[in-house]
Amino acid sequence: MAQQVQGVIAPGRNEPVRVETIVVPDPGPGEAVVKIQACGVCHTDLHYKQGGINDEFPFLLGHEAAGIVESVGAGVTDVAPGDFVVLNWRAVCGQCRACLRGRPWYCFATHNAGQKMTLLDGTELSPALGIGAFAEKTLVAAGQCTKVDPAVAPEVAGLLGCGVMAGIGAAINTGNVGRGDSVAVIGCGGVGDAAVVGSRLAGAAKIIAVDIDDRKLAKATEMGATHTVNSRTTDPVEAIRELTGGFGADVVIEAVGRPETYQQAFYARDLAGTVVLVGVPTPEMKLELPLLDVFGRGGALKSSWYGDCLPSRDFPMLIDLHQQGRIDLGAFVTETIGLGDVEKAFARMHEGDVLRSVVVL
């Protein structure tokens, strides 16, 4: 029997979000209903609200979440009611050409729930990243549920569902940061700070945090940055080169998603170095680089989707590292809020006041 729950929707482009009654159907084959315990307020949700992803309004926002599986549909064997799970937005299919080549983190046919959640009047909702977790309960594909140790607080575990995994994975999986490497991270919000943590975990010798906000640079230092650059007052390319013997960093991670910061990343890397784009651009943005520079500088220009993670492998591993005290996922949580506070959380995010606001239900 379908259930009625409270959830946060974005009704139209740049309109304030609001709490509405959401109708959640019973899970069909391959689906699961999850009772949400916590969901982080991610910049991607703001992109959805602003129409920067697509215009399939109304959106049911929220995707960086953890909770308890309440019920499952036919054919579901990997999770069961009562399991504590982190939700992921790239549930691999196991059958596409990427999966069959042994690269499931590039899966080209990821799963989402086949049924739609709706408003009371029957209006179909578009769940953010196929999840829609600013809600008391949500319907997802069962493959979007990754079991982790239930001893971890939901507001901490849920962060692996997007931002923390994206940043750590950008360093470890996409950037292949290694022992002794120099790394620069441009943009020190939640994803950028996670890239700092990932670089430290990988053994980078020098981690240079770049931002225009001294508060964020201070937080990046707490997370493991060895040097900071305020790019509002200092040329970041020259500063990064100066800090790396005049050469540039081995890996530069761009966690902003803007053409100007991408150009900074491109020129701040060493010859044959790597640029990783993990910041999410908007559709109208264009990039112009001299093709001769792309050729002459060598190296690799990579995009990092979800930190090129494999949730079944990476989520439990990072939870274990947190429990061992080797990374502090709790350091990313600035505040916990209710469903009715999401609009205020977006404003605080815009002002740079928080690393992560987390909705707790």
FIVEX-407660 format. One line per field, with one value per residue (C-alpha): x, y, z; residue in one letter. Coordinates in steps of 0.1 Angstrom, whole numbers. Layout:
<sites>
u	c(X | ...)
v	c(Y | ...)
w	c(Z | ...)
resn	c(a | ...)
</sites>
This chain:
<sites>
u	c(0 | 14 | 25 | 22 | 53 | 67 | 94 | 111 | 104 | 117 | 86 | 102 | 134 | 148 | 116 | 119 | 117 | 88 | 77 | 49 | 32 | 48 | 32 | 57 | 45 | 53 | 85 | 82 | 107 | 143 | 132 | 134 | 117 | 142 | 133 | 157 | 176 | 199 | 206 | 233 | 225 | 247 | 255 | 241 | 206 | 210 | 219 | 186 | 167 | 183 | 176 | 213 | 208 | 177 | 142 | 122 | 104 | 91 | 122 | 122 | 155 | 182 | 205 | 234 | 216 | 216 | 187 | 171 | 156 | 119 | 107 | 120 | 103 | 105 | 139 | 159 | 185 | 214 | 195 | 167 | 144 | 163 | 196 | 214 | 224 | 240 | 222 | 242 | 233 | 253 | 238 | 259 | 241 | 267 | 259 | 269 | 302 | 319 | 309 | 318 | 352 | 358 | 353 | 319 | 327 | 321 | 287 | 267 | 233 | 230 | 197 | 170 | 135 | 111 | 80 | 75 | 68 | 42 | 24 | -11 | -26 | -7 | 20 | 51 | 83 | 119 | 140 | 174 | 201 | 174 | 172 | 150 | 161 | 149 | 119 | 109 | 109 | 120 | 118 | 150 | 165 | 177 | 212 | 213 | 215 | 249 | 251 | 275 | 282 | 251 | 274 | 282 | 259 | 236 | 245 | 281 | 276 | 252 | 280 | 296 | 265 | 279 | 302 | 328 | 330 | 333 | 362 | 381 | 376 | 387 | 421 | 425 | 406 | 406 | 438 | 457 | 475 | 505 | 531 | 552 | 530 | 522 | 485 | 466 | 429 | 410 | 378 | 376 | 339 | 328 | 341 | 374 | 380 | 373 | 399 | 423 | 415 | 419 | 452 | 465 | 452 | 471 | 504 | 507 | 537 | 524 | 487 | 479 | 444 | 432 | 400 | 389 | 376 | 401 | 375 | 375 | 413 | 415 | 391 | 412 | 442 | 424 | 416 | 452 | 463 | 500 | 498 | 470 | 465 | 439 | 432 | 413 | 446 | 472 | 476 | 470 | 490 | 521 | 516 | 513 | 543 | 563 | 554 | 564 | 599 | 586 | 571 | 535 | 516 | 516 | 478 | 454 | 418 | 393 | 363 | 345 | 333 | 340 | 360 | 383 | 392 | 397 | 421 | 440 | 441 | 454 | 483 | 491 | 500 | 534 | 543 | 527 | 506 | 470 | 439 | 408 | 375 | 351 | 333 | 300 | 296 | 263 | 252 | 260 | 296 | 323 | 361 | 387 | 423 | 450 | 452 | 489 | 491 | 469 | 493 | 525 | 519 | 510 | 496 | 459 | 427 | 401 | 366 | 356 | 321 | 313 | 350 | 350 | 338 | 324 | 299 | 300 | 338 | 344 | 317 | 324 | 362 | 358 | 335 | 362 | 388 | 365 | 360 | 398 | 403 | 423 | 397 | 372 | 339 | 322 | 344 | 324 | 291 | 287 | 251 | 221 | 187 | 151 | 132 | 118 | 153 | 166 | 160 | 180 | 207 | 210 | 215 | 241 | 259 | 259 | 274 | 301 | 290 | 289 | 308 | 277 | 242 | 226 | 189 | 182 | 148)
v	c(0 | 34 | 56 | 94 | 111 | 146 | 156 | 187 | 197 | 223 | 234 | 256 | 273 | 294 | 291 | 285 | 249 | 237 | 207 | 187 | 154 | 128 | 95 | 67 | 35 | 0 | -13 | -32 | -58 | -47 | -17 | -8 | 17 | 33 | 51 | 81 | 89 | 117 | 135 | 161 | 194 | 192 | 219 | 196 | 200 | 237 | 231 | 212 | 240 | 266 | 245 | 239 | 202 | 200 | 214 | 183 | 201 | 195 | 178 | 158 | 170 | 152 | 124 | 123 | 100 | 70 | 51 | 18 | -5 | -8 | -31 | -46 | -58 | -91 | -104 | -83 | -104 | -80 | -60 | -68 | -50 | -37 | -32 | 1 | 15 | 45 | 55 | 59 | 74 | 51 | 16 | -4 | -27 | -54 | -59 | -28 | -25 | -8 | -34 | -62 | -47 | -48 | -10 | -9 | 26 | 38 | 20 | 34 | 20 | 27 | 17 | 39 | 30 | 23 | 37 | 74 | 91 | 118 | 147 | 141 | 153 | 128 | 151 | 130 | 140 | 139 | 126 | 143 | 119 | 92 | 93 | 121 | 118 | 150 | 129 | 106 | 77 | 73 | 47 | 36 | 8 | -18 | -15 | 21 | 7 | -1 | -19 | -4 | -9 | 3 | 15 | 47 | 77 | 82 | 119 | 108 | 77 | 96 | 120 | 91 | 91 | 121 | 149 | 131 | 101 | 124 | 143 | 114 | 94 | 123 | 121 | 84 | 68 | 94 | 114 | 83 | 105 | 86 | 87 | 118 | 136 | 172 | 180 | 213 | 214 | 244 | 251 | 241 | 233 | 198 | 181 | 200 | 193 | 156 | 157 | 171 | 142 | 117 | 131 | 129 | 93 | 85 | 98 | 131 | 150 | 185 | 194 | 230 | 243 | 272 | 292 | 328 | 324 | 324 | 305 | 276 | 276 | 273 | 243 | 228 | 231 | 212 | 185 | 181 | 208 | 216 | 250 | 275 | 301 | 328 | 332 | 365 | 382 | 359 | 344 | 307 | 294 | 313 | 304 | 267 | 268 | 286 | 260 | 231 | 242 | 262 | 232 | 229 | 202 | 165 | 165 | 195 | 188 | 214 | 213 | 244 | 236 | 270 | 277 | 302 | 278 | 250 | 271 | 277 | 240 | 234 | 257 | 250 | 213 | 201 | 189 | 155 | 162 | 154 | 177 | 162 | 180 | 171 | 204 | 203 | 230 | 243 | 237 | 271 | 271 | 269 | 263 | 277 | 265 | 267 | 232 | 235 | 238 | 208 | 189 | 203 | 200 | 163 | 145 | 138 | 158 | 138 | 142 | 125 | 111 | 103 | 99 | 70 | 50 | 15 | 19 | -17 | -15 | 20 | 29 | 1 | 8 | 44 | 36 | 13 | 40 | 64 | 38 | 33 | 71 | 74 | 98 | 119 | 120 | 138 | 168 | 175 | 180 | 217 | 215 | 192 | 206 | 196 | 192 | 227 | 243 | 233 | 267 | 284 | 258 | 267 | 304 | 294 | 273 | 303 | 325 | 299 | 295 | 257 | 227 | 205 | 210 | 176 | 170 | 146 | 128)
w	c(0 | -10 | 19 | 24 | 38 | 41 | 16 | 2 | -33 | -57 | -76 | -103 | -113 | -85 | -65 | -27 | -18 | 3 | 24 | 7 | 12 | -10 | -21 | -20 | -38 | -26 | -40 | -73 | -87 | -80 | -58 | -21 | 2 | 26 | 58 | 57 | 88 | 76 | 43 | 36 | 18 | -13 | -38 | -65 | -49 | -53 | -89 | -93 | -77 | -100 | -131 | -136 | -141 | -162 | -162 | -151 | -123 | -97 | -81 | -49 | -36 | -15 | -24 | 2 | 26 | 49 | 64 | 71 | 44 | 52 | 24 | -9 | -41 | -59 | -68 | -43 | -26 | -17 | 9 | 33 | 56 | 86 | 68 | 75 | 41 | 24 | -8 | -40 | -73 | -95 | -90 | -115 | -139 | -143 | -180 | -200 | -219 | -190 | -165 | -188 | -193 | -155 | -150 | -133 | -118 | -154 | -157 | -186 | -176 | -138 | -122 | -107 | -95 | -123 | -104 | -97 | -64 | -67 | -50 | -37 | -69 | -89 | -102 | -109 | -91 | -104 | -76 | -74 | -88 | -88 | -50 | -35 | 1 | 17 | 27 | 55 | 31 | -5 | -33 | -50 | -70 | -46 | -61 | -49 | -13 | 0 | 34 | 59 | 96 | 116 | 144 | 124 | 129 | 100 | 96 | 91 | 69 | 46 | 35 | 16 | -7 | -26 | -16 | 6 | -18 | -48 | -32 | -18 | -50 | -71 | -54 | -49 | -78 | -106 | -98 | -87 | -61 | -48 | -20 | -22 | -48 | -47 | -50 | -54 | -46 | -60 | -42 | -5 | 1 | 11 | -20 | -21 | 16 | 9 | -19 | 7 | 30 | 2 | -9 | 27 | 29 | -3 | 11 | -7 | 5 | -3 | -4 | -14 | -7 | -29 | -22 | -20 | 16 | 45 | 66 | 41 | 39 | 77 | 75 | 47 | 69 | 97 | 71 | 62 | 37 | 42 | 24 | 15 | -12 | -12 | -49 | -43 | -34 | -50 | -84 | -77 | -106 | -97 | -60 | -67 | -90 | -63 | -37 | -61 | -71 | -101 | -118 | -108 | -89 | -99 | -95 | -95 | -84 | -95 | -72 | -83 | -118 | -135 | -167 | -150 | -122 | -146 | -166 | -133 | -127 | -162 | -159 | -123 | -129 | -137 | -172 | -177 | -146 | -141 | -139 | -123 | -127 | -99 | -96 | -115 | -143 | -156 | -192 | -205 | -195 | -222 | -219 | -243 | -242 | -268 | -284 | -286 | -248 | -244 | -266 | -254 | -216 | -219 | -189 | -184 | -182 | -164 | -152 | -120 | -118 | -82 | -75 | -99 | -70 | -67 | -38 | -27 | -24 | -13 | 11 | 36 | 33 | 42 | 71 | 84 | 80 | 99 | 127 | 129 | 134 | 101 | 86 | 104 | 85 | 114 | 107 | 76 | 95 | 104 | 116 | 118 | 107 | 100 | 67 | 70 | 72 | 37 | 21 | 49 | 45 | 8 | 18 | 44 | 17 | -7 | 20 | 27 | 63 | 64 | 52 | 54 | 68 | 74 | 76 | 104 | 105)
resn	c(m | a | q | q | v | q | g | v | i | a | p | g | r | n | e | p | v | r | v | e | t | i | v | v | p | d | p | g | p | g | e | a | v | v | k | i | q | a | c | g | v | c | h | t | d | l | h | y | k | q | g | g | i | n | d | e | f | p | f | l | l | g | h | e | a | a | g | i | v | e | s | v | g | a | g | v | t | d | v | a | p | g | d | f | v | v | l | n | w | r | a | v | c | g | q | c | r | a | c | l | r | g | r | p | w | y | c | f | a | t | h | n | a | g | q | k | m | t | l | l | d | g | t | e | l | s | p | a | l | g | i | g | a | f | a | e | k | t | l | v | a | a | g | q | c | t | k | v | d | p | a | v | a | p | e | v | a | g | l | l | g | c | g | v | m | a | g | i | g | a | a | i | n | t | g | n | v | g | r | g | d | s | v | a | v | i | g | c | g | g | v | g | d | a | a | v | v | g | s | r | l | a | g | a | a | k | i | i | a | v | d | i | d | d | r | k | l | a | k | a | t | e | m | g | a | t | h | t | v | n | s | r | t | t | d | p | v | e | a | i | r | e | l | t | g | g | f | g | a | d | v | v | i | e | a | v | g | r | p | e | t | y | q | q | a | f | y | a | r | d | l | a | g | t | v | v | l | v | g | v | p | t | p | e | m | k | l | e | l | p | l | l | d | v | f | g | r | g | g | a | l | k | s | s | w | y | g | d | c | l | p | s | r | d | f | p | m | l | i | d | l | h | q | q | g | r | i | d | l | g | a | f | v | t | e | t | i | g | l | g | d | v | e | k | a | f | a | r | m | h | e | g | d | v | l | r | s | v | v | v | l)
</sites>
